[in-house]
Each structure stands twice: as structure tokens, then as C-alpha cells.
């Protein structure tokens, strides 16, 4: 049972010093990392590809808008 679970169960929590709180935090982080379901290499490459394609699409869209607005402003003021 983790430290926070004991406190939630009604057991009194003792006052911790600075280093005690740091140690408790690190223990809780390690406990949470053990619960993580890490992606497989195949899933990781799929996620990577989706992100890169999305970024390229947004860059193309922003570039097209920039080009269109640039042409419009140059036509308007030239």
C-alpha cells in the first residue's frame, strides 16, 4: 500500500522532513511508472508516423495560407 493510500485509509500521516518528502515523491513516481502500459515498437512507429504526417499537413496548410495572403496583400498594395 502506498503512502498516500495509507493516509486516505485514515491512518495518521507523520510529519516528514524535506528529504523525507523527496524520497516519498520518488517512491510514488516509481510506483506509478510500474503501472504504465508501454507501447510496443510497432505502435510507437505508428504513433510517430501519424504525428509526422499531421505536422507536415499543418505546415502545408499554413504555408498555403501564407502564400495566398502574401499574394493578396501584394496585389492590394502594389
HTML snippet that shows the backbone in 3Dmol.js (N, CA, C, O; Angstrom):
<script src="https://3Dmol.org/build/3Dmol-min.js"></script>
<div id="view" style="width:600px;height:400px;position:relative"></div>
<script>
const pdb = `
ATOM      1  N   UNK A   1       0.855  -1.175   0.000  1.00  0.00           N
ATOM      2  CA  UNK A   1       0.000   0.000   0.000  1.00  0.00           C
ATOM      3  C   UNK A   1       0.897   1.233   0.000  1.00  0.00           C
ATOM      4  O   UNK A   1       1.849   1.314   0.776  1.00  0.00           O
ATOM      5  N   UNK A   2       0.595   2.182  -0.862  1.00  0.00           N
ATOM      6  CA  UNK A   2       1.424   3.386  -0.961  1.00  0.00           C
ATOM      7  C   UNK A   2       1.169   4.314   0.216  1.00  0.00           C
ATOM      8  O   UNK A   2       0.211   4.141   0.970  1.00  0.00           O
ATOM      9  N   UNK A   3       2.035   5.289   0.355  1.00  0.00           N
ATOM     10  CA  UNK A   3       1.936   6.243   1.461  1.00  0.00           C
ATOM     11  C   UNK A   3       0.629   7.028   1.390  1.00  0.00           C
ATOM     12  O   UNK A   3      -0.025   7.243   2.411  1.00  0.00           O
ATOM     13  N   UNK A   4       0.250   7.454   0.188  1.00  0.00           N
ATOM     14  CA  UNK A   4      -0.972   8.241   0.045  1.00  0.00           C
ATOM     15  C   UNK A   4      -2.209   7.379   0.292  1.00  0.00           C
ATOM     16  O   UNK A   4      -3.224   7.881   0.775  1.00  0.00           O
ATOM     17  N   UNK A   5      -2.135   6.076  -0.038  1.00  0.00           N
ATOM     18  CA  UNK A   5      -3.259   5.185   0.204  1.00  0.00           C
ATOM     19  C   UNK A   5      -3.451   4.971   1.708  1.00  0.00           C
ATOM     20  O   UNK A   5      -4.582   4.880   2.186  1.00  0.00           O
ATOM     21  N   UNK A   6      -2.354   4.892   2.441  1.00  0.00           N
ATOM     22  CA  UNK A   6      -2.460   4.765   3.897  1.00  0.00           C
ATOM     23  C   UNK A   6      -3.094   6.001   4.505  1.00  0.00           C
ATOM     24  O   UNK A   6      -3.911   5.901   5.421  1.00  0.00           O
ATOM     25  N   UNK A   7      -2.721   7.164   3.997  1.00  0.00           N
ATOM     26  CA  UNK A   7      -3.288   8.403   4.518  1.00  0.00           C
ATOM     27  C   UNK A   7      -4.774   8.476   4.194  1.00  0.00           C
ATOM     28  O   UNK A   7      -5.562   8.954   5.010  1.00  0.00           O
ATOM     29  N   UNK A   8      -5.165   8.004   3.005  1.00  0.00           N
ATOM     30  CA  UNK A   8      -6.567   8.026   2.619  1.00  0.00           C
ATOM     31  C   UNK A   8      -7.378   7.012   3.423  1.00  0.00           C
ATOM     32  O   UNK A   8      -8.581   7.189   3.617  1.00  0.00           O
ATOM     33  N   UNK A   9      -6.719   5.949   3.890  1.00  0.00           N
ATOM     34  CA  UNK A   9      -7.415   4.921   4.658  1.00  0.00           C
ATOM     35  C   UNK A   9      -7.685   5.363   6.089  1.00  0.00           C
ATOM     36  O   UNK A   9      -8.352   4.648   6.837  1.00  0.00           O
ATOM     37  N   UNK A  10      -7.189   6.508   6.474  1.00  0.00           N
ATOM     38  CA  UNK A  10      -7.473   7.021   7.798  1.00  0.00           C
ATOM     39  C   UNK A  10      -6.325   6.892   8.777  1.00  0.00           C
ATOM     40  O   UNK A  10      -6.444   7.340   9.917  1.00  0.00           O
ATOM     41  N   UNK A  11      -5.231   6.300   8.374  1.00  0.00           N
ATOM     42  CA  UNK A  11      -4.086   6.202   9.271  1.00  0.00           C
ATOM     43  C   UNK A  11      -3.396   7.556   9.327  1.00  0.00           C
ATOM     44  O   UNK A  11      -3.233   8.213   8.299  1.00  0.00           O
ATOM     45  N   UNK A  12      -2.999   7.971  10.494  1.00  0.00           N
ATOM     46  CA  UNK A  12      -2.364   9.285  10.593  1.00  0.00           C
ATOM     47  C   UNK A  12      -1.028   9.314   9.859  1.00  0.00           C
ATOM     48  O   UNK A  12      -0.255   8.357   9.914  1.00  0.00           O
ATOM     49  N   UNK A  13      -0.772  10.408   9.180  1.00  0.00           N
ATOM     50  CA  UNK A  13       0.472  10.575   8.433  1.00  0.00           C
ATOM     51  C   UNK A  13       1.421  11.406   9.290  1.00  0.00           C
ATOM     52  O   UNK A  13       1.066  12.491   9.751  1.00  0.00           O
ATOM     53  N   UNK A  14       2.628  10.890   9.498  1.00  0.00           N
ATOM     54  CA  UNK A  14       3.574  11.616  10.330  1.00  0.00           C
ATOM     55  C   UNK A  14       4.179  12.769   9.558  1.00  0.00           C
ATOM     56  O   UNK A  14       4.209  12.746   8.328  1.00  0.00           O
ATOM     57  N   UNK A  15       4.650  13.752  10.249  1.00  0.00           N
ATOM     58  CA  UNK A  15       5.272  14.920   9.626  1.00  0.00           C
ATOM     59  C   UNK A  15       6.619  14.502   9.061  1.00  0.00           C
ATOM     60  O   UNK A  15       7.444  13.925   9.771  1.00  0.00           O
ATOM     61  N   UNK A  16       6.845  14.793   7.778  1.00  0.00           N
ATOM     62  CA  UNK A  16       8.084  14.405   7.112  1.00  0.00           C
ATOM     63  C   UNK A  16       8.942  15.636   6.899  1.00  0.00           C
ATOM     64  O   UNK A  16       8.446  16.748   6.719  1.00  0.00           O
ATOM     65  N   UNK A  17      10.233  15.403   6.924  1.00  0.00           N
ATOM     66  CA  UNK A  17      11.173  16.472   6.632  1.00  0.00           C
ATOM     67  C   UNK A  17      11.300  16.668   5.134  1.00  0.00           C
ATOM     68  O   UNK A  17      10.635  15.995   4.346  1.00  0.00           O
ATOM     69  N   UNK A  18      12.156  17.590   4.753  1.00  0.00           N
ATOM     70  CA  UNK A  18      12.359  17.925   3.347  1.00  0.00           C
ATOM     71  C   UNK A  18      12.795  16.706   2.550  1.00  0.00           C
ATOM     72  O   UNK A  18      12.202  16.411   1.513  1.00  0.00           O
ATOM     73  N   UNK A  19      13.818  15.990   3.008  1.00  0.00           N
ATOM     74  CA  UNK A  19      14.325  14.831   2.282  1.00  0.00           C
ATOM     75  C   UNK A  19      13.357  13.659   2.346  1.00  0.00           C
ATOM     76  O   UNK A  19      13.311  12.844   1.425  1.00  0.00           O
ATOM     77  N   UNK A  20      12.593  13.567   3.409  1.00  0.00           N
ATOM     78  CA  UNK A  20      11.573  12.529   3.505  1.00  0.00           C
ATOM     79  C   UNK A  20      10.484  12.712   2.471  1.00  0.00           C
ATOM     80  O   UNK A  20      10.001  11.741   1.889  1.00  0.00           O
ATOM     81  N   UNK A  21      10.090  13.978   2.236  1.00  0.00           N
ATOM     82  CA  UNK A  21       9.081  14.258   1.213  1.00  0.00           C
ATOM     83  C   UNK A  21       9.622  13.962  -0.183  1.00  0.00           C
ATOM     84  O   UNK A  21       8.898  13.453  -1.039  1.00  0.00           O
ATOM     85  N   UNK A  22      10.897  14.283  -0.410  1.00  0.00           N
ATOM     86  CA  UNK A  22      11.507  13.981  -1.720  1.00  0.00           C
ATOM     87  C   UNK A  22      11.542  12.472  -1.947  1.00  0.00           C
ATOM     88  O   UNK A  22      11.207  11.994  -3.030  1.00  0.00           O
ATOM     89  N   UNK A  23      11.951  11.723  -0.917  1.00  0.00           N
ATOM     90  CA  UNK A  23      12.005  10.261  -1.037  1.00  0.00           C
ATOM     91  C   UNK A  23      10.612   9.685  -1.284  1.00  0.00           C
ATOM     92  O   UNK A  23      10.454   8.768  -2.091  1.00  0.00           O
ATOM     93  N   UNK A  24       9.596  10.220  -0.590  1.00  0.00           N
ATOM     94  CA  UNK A  24       8.222   9.764  -0.794  1.00  0.00           C
ATOM     95  C   UNK A  24       7.780  10.036  -2.229  1.00  0.00           C
ATOM     96  O   UNK A  24       7.157   9.184  -2.863  1.00  0.00           O
ATOM     97  N   UNK A  25       8.102  11.219  -2.736  1.00  0.00           N
ATOM     98  CA  UNK A  25       7.743  11.568  -4.104  1.00  0.00           C
ATOM     99  C   UNK A  25       8.386  10.602  -5.097  1.00  0.00           C
ATOM    100  O   UNK A  25       7.716  10.125  -6.014  1.00  0.00           O
ATOM    101  N   UNK A  26       9.669  10.309  -4.926  1.00  0.00           N
ATOM    102  CA  UNK A  26      10.373   9.400  -5.843  1.00  0.00           C
ATOM    103  C   UNK A  26       9.774   8.006  -5.772  1.00  0.00           C
ATOM    104  O   UNK A  26       9.606   7.353  -6.802  1.00  0.00           O
ATOM    105  N   UNK A  27       9.448   7.538  -4.565  1.00  0.00           N
ATOM    106  CA  UNK A  27       8.810   6.221  -4.433  1.00  0.00           C
ATOM    107  C   UNK A  27       7.464   6.183  -5.143  1.00  0.00           C
ATOM    108  O   UNK A  27       7.132   5.193  -5.795  1.00  0.00           O
ATOM    109  N   UNK A  28       6.685   7.261  -5.019  1.00  0.00           N
ATOM    110  CA  UNK A  28       5.383   7.307  -5.669  1.00  0.00           C
ATOM    111  C   UNK A  28       5.522   7.358  -7.191  1.00  0.00           C
ATOM    112  O   UNK A  28       4.725   6.753  -7.907  1.00  0.00           O
ATOM    113  N   UNK A  29       6.523   8.072  -7.681  1.00  0.00           N
ATOM    114  CA  UNK A  29       6.761   8.125  -9.128  1.00  0.00           C
ATOM    115  C   UNK A  29       7.109   6.742  -9.650  1.00  0.00           C
ATOM    116  O   UNK A  29       6.588   6.323 -10.683  1.00  0.00           O
ATOM    117  N   UNK A  30       7.978   6.030  -8.952  1.00  0.00           N
ATOM    118  CA  UNK A  30       8.370   4.682  -9.372  1.00  0.00           C
ATOM    119  C   UNK A  30       7.166   3.747  -9.344  1.00  0.00           C
ATOM    120  O   UNK A  30       6.999   2.929 -10.249  1.00  0.00           O
ATOM    121  N   UNK A  31       6.321   3.858  -8.308  1.00  0.00           N
ATOM    122  CA  UNK A  31       5.112   3.034  -8.238  1.00  0.00           C
ATOM    123  C   UNK A  31       4.185   3.302  -9.422  1.00  0.00           C
ATOM    124  O   UNK A  31       3.611   2.369  -9.984  1.00  0.00           O
ATOM    125  N   UNK A  32       4.037   4.567  -9.802  1.00  0.00           N
ATOM    126  CA  UNK A  32       3.174   4.906 -10.931  1.00  0.00           C
ATOM    127  C   UNK A  32       3.772   4.429 -12.248  1.00  0.00           C
ATOM    128  O   UNK A  32       3.037   3.979 -13.127  1.00  0.00           O
ATOM    129  N   UNK A  33       5.094   4.519 -12.402  1.00  0.00           N
ATOM    130  CA  UNK A  33       5.728   4.070 -13.636  1.00  0.00           C
ATOM    131  C   UNK A  33       5.598   2.563 -13.828  1.00  0.00           C
ATOM    132  O   UNK A  33       5.597   2.079 -14.960  1.00  0.00           O
ATOM    133  N   UNK A  34       5.490   1.826 -12.738  1.00  0.00           N
ATOM    134  CA  UNK A  34       5.296   0.374 -12.853  1.00  0.00           C
ATOM    135  C   UNK A  34       3.916   0.047 -13.424  1.00  0.00           C
ATOM    136  O   UNK A  34       3.718  -1.032 -13.982  1.00  0.00           O
ATOM    137  N   UNK A  35       2.956   0.977 -13.287  1.00  0.00           N
ATOM    138  CA  UNK A  35       1.596   0.753 -13.772  1.00  0.00           C
ATOM    139  C   UNK A  35       1.437   1.120 -15.247  1.00  0.00           C
ATOM    140  O   UNK A  35       0.419   0.797 -15.860  1.00  0.00           O
ATOM    141  N   UNK A  36       2.423   1.782 -15.813  1.00  0.00           N
ATOM    142  CA  UNK A  36       2.321   2.259 -17.193  1.00  0.00           C
ATOM    143  C   UNK A  36       2.341   1.089 -18.162  1.00  0.00           C
ATOM    144  O   UNK A  36       3.132   0.157 -18.015  1.00  0.00           O
ATOM    145  N   UNK A  37       1.454   1.151 -19.160  1.00  0.00           N
ATOM    146  CA  UNK A  37       1.458   0.171 -20.241  1.00  0.00           C
ATOM    147  C   UNK A  37       2.240   0.806 -21.382  1.00  0.00           C
ATOM    148  O   UNK A  37       1.738   1.695 -22.070  1.00  0.00           O
ATOM    149  N   UNK A  38       3.468   0.347 -21.579  1.00  0.00           N
ATOM    150  CA  UNK A  38       4.340   0.934 -22.582  1.00  0.00           C
ATOM    151  C   UNK A  38       3.959   0.426 -23.962  1.00  0.00           C
ATOM    152  O   UNK A  38       3.615  -0.746 -24.111  1.00  0.00           O
ATOM    153  N   UNK A  39       4.012   1.284 -24.977  1.00  0.00           N
ATOM    154  CA  UNK A  39       3.652   0.834 -26.333  1.00  0.00           C
ATOM    155  C   UNK A  39       4.708  -0.104 -26.909  1.00  0.00           C
ATOM    156  O   UNK A  39       5.886  -0.042 -26.558  1.00  0.00           O
ATOM    157  N   UNK A  40       4.249  -0.971 -27.802  1.00  0.00           N
ATOM    158  CA  UNK A  40       5.189  -1.848 -28.494  1.00  0.00           C
ATOM    159  C   UNK A  40       5.928  -1.024 -29.547  1.00  0.00           C
ATOM    160  O   UNK A  40       5.555   0.117 -29.819  1.00  0.00           O
ATOM    161  N   UNK A  41       6.963  -1.594 -30.131  1.00  0.00           N
ATOM    162  CA  UNK A  41       7.736  -0.866 -31.143  1.00  0.00           C
ATOM    163  C   UNK A  41       6.862  -0.563 -32.365  1.00  0.00           C
ATOM    164  O   UNK A  41       6.984   0.504 -32.966  1.00  0.00           O
ATOM    165  N   UNK A  42       5.988  -1.492 -32.728  1.00  0.00           N
ATOM    166  CA  UNK A  42       5.087  -1.275 -33.861  1.00  0.00           C
ATOM    167  C   UNK A  42       4.132  -0.110 -33.577  1.00  0.00           C
ATOM    168  O   UNK A  42       3.935   0.750 -34.435  1.00  0.00           O
ATOM    169  N   UNK A  43       3.543  -0.078 -32.384  1.00  0.00           N
ATOM    170  CA  UNK A  43       2.658   1.027 -32.006  1.00  0.00           C
ATOM    171  C   UNK A  43       3.412   2.348 -31.979  1.00  0.00           C
ATOM    172  O   UNK A  43       2.889   3.380 -32.401  1.00  0.00           O
ATOM    173  N   UNK A  44       4.643   2.312 -31.482  1.00  0.00           N
ATOM    174  CA  UNK A  44       5.456   3.517 -31.397  1.00  0.00           C
ATOM    175  C   UNK A  44       5.720   4.103 -32.772  1.00  0.00           C
ATOM    176  O   UNK A  44       5.623   5.317 -32.952  1.00  0.00           O
ATOM    177  N   UNK A  45       6.055   3.255 -33.756  1.00  0.00           N
ATOM    178  CA  UNK A  45       6.291   3.734 -35.122  1.00  0.00           C
ATOM    179  C   UNK A  45       5.002   4.257 -35.744  1.00  0.00           C
ATOM    180  O   UNK A  45       5.029   5.230 -36.497  1.00  0.00           O
ATOM    181  N   UNK A  46       3.878   3.622 -35.437  1.00  0.00           N
ATOM    182  CA  UNK A  46       2.590   4.093 -35.945  1.00  0.00           C
ATOM    183  C   UNK A  46       2.280   5.482 -35.405  1.00  0.00           C
ATOM    184  O   UNK A  46       1.891   6.371 -36.163  1.00  0.00           O
ATOM    185  N   UNK A  47       2.450   5.674 -34.099  1.00  0.00           N
ATOM    186  CA  UNK A  47       2.203   6.986 -33.484  1.00  0.00           C
ATOM    187  C   UNK A  47       3.146   8.037 -34.059  1.00  0.00           C
ATOM    188  O   UNK A  47       2.733   9.161 -34.343  1.00  0.00           O
ATOM    189  N   UNK A  48       4.407   7.668 -34.229  1.00  0.00           N
ATOM    190  CA  UNK A  48       5.400   8.584 -34.786  1.00  0.00           C
ATOM    191  C   UNK A  48       4.995   9.015 -36.191  1.00  0.00           C
ATOM    192  O   UNK A  48       5.058  10.199 -36.521  1.00  0.00           O
ATOM    193  N   UNK A  49       4.582   8.061 -37.014  1.00  0.00           N
ATOM    194  CA  UNK A  49       4.185   8.362 -38.390  1.00  0.00           C
ATOM    195  C   UNK A  49       2.961   9.273 -38.418  1.00  0.00           C
ATOM    196  O   UNK A  49       2.913  10.218 -39.205  1.00  0.00           O
ATOM    197  N   UNK A  50       1.988   9.001 -37.580  1.00  0.00           N
ATOM    198  CA  UNK A  50       0.784   9.829 -37.525  1.00  0.00           C
ATOM    199  C   UNK A  50       1.146  11.266 -37.143  1.00  0.00           C
ATOM    200  O   UNK A  50       0.636  12.211 -37.744  1.00  0.00           O
ATOM    201  N   UNK A  51       2.005  11.435 -36.165  1.00  0.00           N
ATOM    202  CA  UNK A  51       2.398  12.775 -35.730  1.00  0.00           C
ATOM    203  C   UNK A  51       3.147  13.506 -36.832  1.00  0.00           C
ATOM    204  O   UNK A  51       2.871  14.679 -37.087  1.00  0.00           O
ATOM    205  N   UNK A  52       4.086  12.841 -37.490  1.00  0.00           N
ATOM    206  CA  UNK A  52       4.865  13.489 -38.552  1.00  0.00           C
ATOM    207  C   UNK A  52       3.957  13.876 -39.714  1.00  0.00           C
ATOM    208  O   UNK A  52       4.086  14.977 -40.249  1.00  0.00           O
ATOM    209  N   UNK A  53       3.040  12.993 -40.115  1.00  0.00           N
ATOM    210  CA  UNK A  53       2.121  13.312 -41.218  1.00  0.00           C
ATOM    211  C   UNK A  53       1.238  14.494 -40.835  1.00  0.00           C
ATOM    212  O   UNK A  53       1.014  15.385 -41.655  1.00  0.00           O
ATOM    213  N   UNK A  54       0.744  14.515 -39.631  1.00  0.00           N
ATOM    214  CA  UNK A  54      -0.095  15.622 -39.169  1.00  0.00           C
ATOM    215  C   UNK A  54       0.683  16.938 -39.181  1.00  0.00           C
ATOM    216  O   UNK A  54       0.157  17.960 -39.622  1.00  0.00           O
ATOM    217  N   UNK A  55       1.916  16.923 -38.707  1.00  0.00           N
ATOM    218  CA  UNK A  55       2.728  18.139 -38.694  1.00  0.00           C
ATOM    219  C   UNK A  55       3.005  18.624 -40.108  1.00  0.00           C
ATOM    220  O   UNK A  55       2.931  19.824 -40.374  1.00  0.00           O
ATOM    221  N   UNK A  56       3.322  17.713 -41.016  1.00  0.00           N
ATOM    222  CA  UNK A  56       3.566  18.101 -42.410  1.00  0.00           C
ATOM    223  C   UNK A  56       2.295  18.690 -43.025  1.00  0.00           C
ATOM    224  O   UNK A  56       2.372  19.675 -43.759  1.00  0.00           O
ATOM    225  N   UNK A  57       1.147  18.115 -42.745  1.00  0.00           N
ATOM    226  CA  UNK A  57      -0.119  18.633 -43.272  1.00  0.00           C
ATOM    227  C   UNK A  57      -0.394  20.041 -42.737  1.00  0.00           C
ATOM    228  O   UNK A  57      -0.805  20.918 -43.496  1.00  0.00           O
ATOM    229  N   UNK A  58      -0.176  20.261 -41.458  1.00  0.00           N
ATOM    230  CA  UNK A  58      -0.391  21.585 -40.875  1.00  0.00           C
ATOM    231  C   UNK A  58       0.599  22.591 -41.467  1.00  0.00           C
ATOM    232  O   UNK A  58       0.234  23.735 -41.740  1.00  0.00           O
ATOM    233  N   UNK A  59       1.854  22.166 -41.667  1.00  0.00           N
ATOM    234  CA  UNK A  59       2.845  23.055 -42.286  1.00  0.00           C
ATOM    235  C   UNK A  59       2.426  23.431 -43.701  1.00  0.00           C
ATOM    236  O   UNK A  59       2.550  24.593 -44.087  1.00  0.00           O
ATOM    237  N   UNK A  60       1.933  22.476 -44.480  1.00  0.00           N
ATOM    238  CA  UNK A  60       1.492  22.752 -45.852  1.00  0.00           C
ATOM    239  C   UNK A  60       0.299  23.704 -45.849  1.00  0.00           C
ATOM    240  O   UNK A  60       0.244  24.636 -46.652  1.00  0.00           O
ATOM    241  N   UNK A  61      -0.639  23.476 -44.966  1.00  0.00           N
ATOM    242  CA  UNK A  61      -1.814  24.344 -44.863  1.00  0.00           C
ATOM    243  C   UNK A  61      -1.404  25.766 -44.481  1.00  0.00           C
ATOM    244  O   UNK A  61      -1.874  26.730 -45.085  1.00  0.00           O
ATOM    245  N   UNK A  62      -0.535  25.899 -43.489  1.00  0.00           N
ATOM    246  CA  UNK A  62      -0.066  27.217 -43.065  1.00  0.00           C
ATOM    247  C   UNK A  62       0.737  27.891 -44.179  1.00  0.00           C
ATOM    248  O   UNK A  62       0.598  29.094 -44.397  1.00  0.00           O
ATOM    249  N   UNK A  63       1.566  27.136 -44.878  1.00  0.00           N
ATOM    250  CA  UNK A  63       2.330  27.688 -45.994  1.00  0.00           C
ATOM    251  C   UNK A  63       1.430  28.168 -47.117  1.00  0.00           C
ATOM    252  O   UNK A  63       1.681  29.222 -47.701  1.00  0.00           O
ATOM    253  N   UNK A  64       0.375  27.406 -47.430  1.00  0.00           N
ATOM    254  CA  UNK A  64      -0.567  27.806 -48.476  1.00  0.00           C
ATOM    255  C   UNK A  64      -1.305  29.082 -48.084  1.00  0.00           C
ATOM    256  O   UNK A  64      -1.486  29.975 -48.910  1.00  0.00           O
ATOM    257  N   UNK A  65      -1.730  29.168 -46.827  1.00  0.00           N
ATOM    258  CA  UNK A  65      -2.381  30.395 -46.353  1.00  0.00           C
ATOM    259  C   UNK A  65      -1.427  31.581 -46.416  1.00  0.00           C
ATOM    260  O   UNK A  65      -1.818  32.670 -46.836  1.00  0.00           O
ATOM    261  N   UNK A  66      -0.191  31.379 -46.006  1.00  0.00           N
ATOM    262  CA  UNK A  66       0.804  32.443 -46.040  1.00  0.00           C
ATOM    263  C   UNK A  66       1.022  32.917 -47.476  1.00  0.00           C
ATOM    264  O   UNK A  66       1.082  34.119 -47.734  1.00  0.00           O
ATOM    265  N   UNK A  67       1.139  31.979 -48.398  1.00  0.00           N
ATOM    266  CA  UNK A  67       1.333  32.326 -49.809  1.00  0.00           C
ATOM    267  C   UNK A  67       0.131  33.095 -50.346  1.00  0.00           C
ATOM    268  O   UNK A  67       0.291  34.102 -51.037  1.00  0.00           O
ATOM    269  N   UNK A  68      -1.077  32.619 -50.027  1.00  0.00           N
ATOM    270  CA  UNK A  68      -2.296  33.269 -50.512  1.00  0.00           C
ATOM    271  C   UNK A  68      -2.425  34.684 -49.949  1.00  0.00           C
ATOM    272  O   UNK A  68      -2.731  35.618 -50.691  1.00  0.00           O
ATOM    273  N   UNK A  69      -2.198  34.848 -48.659  1.00  0.00           N
ATOM    274  CA  UNK A  69      -2.297  36.182 -48.061  1.00  0.00           C
ATOM    275  C   UNK A  69      -1.203  37.098 -48.581  1.00  0.00           C
ATOM    276  O   UNK A  69      -1.440  38.290 -48.773  1.00  0.00           O
ATOM    277  N   UNK A  70      -0.018  36.567 -48.812  1.00  0.00           N
ATOM    278  CA  UNK A  70       1.074  37.359 -49.361  1.00  0.00           C
ATOM    279  C   UNK A  70       0.701  37.872 -50.750  1.00  0.00           C
ATOM    280  O   UNK A  70       0.888  39.051 -51.051  1.00  0.00           O
ATOM    281  N   UNK A  71       0.169  36.979 -51.599  1.00  0.00           N
ATOM    282  CA  UNK A  71      -0.250  37.383 -52.950  1.00  0.00           C
ATOM    283  C   UNK A  71      -1.355  38.438 -52.876  1.00  0.00           C
ATOM    284  O   UNK A  71      -1.324  39.420 -53.618  1.00  0.00           O
ATOM    285  N   UNK A  72      -2.323  38.240 -51.992  1.00  0.00           N
ATOM    286  CA  UNK A  72      -3.444  39.188 -51.863  1.00  0.00           C
ATOM    287  C   UNK A  72      -2.942  40.565 -51.412  1.00  0.00           C
ATOM    288  O   UNK A  72      -3.357  41.585 -51.963  1.00  0.00           O
ATOM    289  N   UNK A  73      -2.065  40.597 -50.430  1.00  0.00           N
ATOM    290  CA  UNK A  73      -1.541  41.876 -49.921  1.00  0.00           C
ATOM    291  C   UNK A  73      -0.696  42.548 -50.982  1.00  0.00           C
ATOM    292  O   UNK A  73      -0.794  43.762 -51.161  1.00  0.00           O
ATOM    293  N   UNK A  74       0.136  41.794 -51.695  1.00  0.00           N
ATOM    294  CA  UNK A  74       0.969  42.381 -52.750  1.00  0.00           C
ATOM    295  C   UNK A  74       0.106  42.925 -53.892  1.00  0.00           C
ATOM    296  O   UNK A  74       0.420  43.975 -54.453  1.00  0.00           O
ATOM    297  N   UNK A  75      -0.980  42.219 -54.243  1.00  0.00           N
ATOM    298  CA  UNK A  75      -1.883  42.691 -55.276  1.00  0.00           C
ATOM    299  C   UNK A  75      -2.609  43.958 -54.817  1.00  0.00           C
ATOM    300  O   UNK A  75      -2.816  44.884 -55.602  1.00  0.00           O
ATOM    301  N   UNK A  76      -3.003  43.988 -53.506  1.00  0.00           N
ATOM    302  CA  UNK A  76      -3.760  45.112 -52.960  1.00  0.00           C
ATOM    303  C   UNK A  76      -2.902  46.377 -52.892  1.00  0.00           C
ATOM    304  O   UNK A  76      -3.380  47.457 -53.239  1.00  0.00           O
ATOM    305  N   UNK A  77      -1.655  46.268 -52.456  1.00  0.00           N
ATOM    306  CA  UNK A  77      -0.822  47.440 -52.235  1.00  0.00           C
ATOM    307  C   UNK A  77       0.139  47.739 -53.383  1.00  0.00           C
ATOM    308  O   UNK A  77       0.804  48.774 -53.354  1.00  0.00           O
ATOM    309  N   UNK A  78       0.235  46.886 -54.375  1.00  0.00           N
ATOM    310  CA  UNK A  78       1.203  47.134 -55.465  1.00  0.00           C
ATOM    311  C   UNK A  78       0.589  47.817 -56.647  1.00  0.00           C
ATOM    312  O   UNK A  78       1.278  48.087 -57.631  1.00  0.00           O
TER     313      UNK A  78
END
`;
const viewer = $3Dmol.createViewer("view");
viewer.addModel(pdb, "pdb");
viewer.setStyle({}, {cartoon: {color: "spectrum"}});
viewer.zoomTo();
viewer.render();
</script>
